[in-house]
Amino acid sequence: MAELGKVIAIEGNEVTVSIKAHAACAGCKVCVRNKDGTMQSKALNLCNADLGDYVEVELKDGTLTHVVGIAYGIPFGAMLIGFVVGYQLLGEVFAFILGISFVTISFLGLRAWDKKRKTNNFLPVAINKVDADTYDNFDGLNCNIENEN
């Protein structure tokens, strides 16, 4: 799914993009939003955008599924292992304690892994520059975006 945003910072080959929440996000509270209703995200700068440019941002195919699988699947699996092992060893109370301990350890491990990894495999990508009119009229539901170039 494509999103449009404005480049607000550049750092190496990455840009920070202020993304306008679209109409489909109306009642949703999942993403953290700024007071003006925008969200910020880092993205790889594949379109050579400059500060103040409007860009089309998208995730590579399968990225969201992969990230969700890692972020939720590993802790869930760790919790199940903790429950089963704890129950087999000492019963229900220990199963609960070991399950919660395993999920906490897995979250901390994933967080440490995320901080030290050097790849940008999971970052969104700024793929095209768009003009200001396209940005202003974008509601997220009509994804027919035309390039500025």
SVG drawing of the C-alpha trace seen along z (x, -y; Angstrom):
<svg xmlns="http://www.w3.org/2000/svg" viewBox="-13 -22 38 55">
<polyline fill="none" stroke="black" stroke-width="0.4" points="0.0,0.0 1.4,-3.4 1.4,-6.4 2.4,-9.9 4.5,-12.1 6.8,-15.1 10.6,-14.7 11.4,-16.4 15.0,-15.1 17.8,-13.4 20.4,-11.3 22.7,-9.4 20.6,-7.3 17.6,-7.5 14.9,-10.1 12.4,-10.9 9.0,-11.3 5.9,-12.9 3.1,-10.8 -0.4,-12.1 -3.0,-9.7 -5.6,-9.0 -9.4,-8.5 -9.2,-4.7 -7.4,-5.5 -10.2,-7.7 -11.0,-5.9 -7.9,-3.8 -5.5,-4.4 -2.9,-1.8 -0.2,-4.2 1.4,-6.9 0.4,-10.3 1.6,-13.8 -0.8,-16.5 -1.4,-17.5 -2.5,-13.9 0.6,-13.0 2.9,-10.0 6.7,-9.9 8.7,-7.1 12.2,-6.5 12.5,-5.3 15.3,-4.4 15.7,-7.3 15.6,-5.6 14.2,-8.6 16.9,-11.1 14.4,-13.2 15.5,-16.5 14.3,-18.2 10.7,-19.4 10.0,-17.1 6.8,-15.1 7.3,-11.4 5.5,-8.1 6.4,-5.6 5.7,-1.9 6.8,1.3 8.5,4.0 6.2,7.0 6.0,9.3 7.8,7.0 4.8,6.3 3.9,10.0 7.5,10.8 7.8,8.2 4.5,9.2 5.6,12.8 8.8,11.9 7.3,9.4 4.4,11.6 5.3,15.2 8.5,15.5 7.2,14.2 4.0,16.2 6.1,19.4 8.3,18.6 5.2,18.2 3.8,21.5 7.1,23.3 7.3,21.7 3.7,22.8 4.3,26.4 7.6,26.7 6.4,25.0 3.3,27.1 5.3,30.4 7.8,29.4 5.7,27.9 2.1,27.2 -0.1,24.3 1.4,21.5 4.9,22.3 3.6,22.6 2.3,19.1 5.5,17.6 7.7,19.4 5.5,18.5 5.6,14.8 9.3,15.0 9.9,16.6 7.8,14.0 9.7,11.2 13.1,12.6 12.1,13.1 10.9,9.4 14.1,8.2 16.1,10.4 14.2,9.2 14.7,5.6 18.5,6.1 18.7,7.9 16.8,5.0 19.1,2.4 22.3,4.1 21.3,5.3 22.8,3.3 20.4,4.0 17.5,1.9 15.4,4.9 12.4,3.8 12.4,0.1 9.8,-1.5 11.1,-2.8 10.6,-6.3 10.1,-5.3 8.8,-8.4 8.6,-12.1 5.1,-13.5 3.9,-17.1 2.2,-19.1 -1.3,-18.8 -1.1,-15.0 -0.1,-15.1 -2.9,-17.5 -5.5,-15.4 -4.3,-12.0 -6.8,-10.2 -5.1,-6.8 -8.0,-5.1 -7.1,-6.0 -3.6,-4.7 -3.3,-5.8 -0.3,-8.1 1.5,-9.7 5.2,-10.5 6.4,-14.1 9.2,-13.0"/>
</svg>
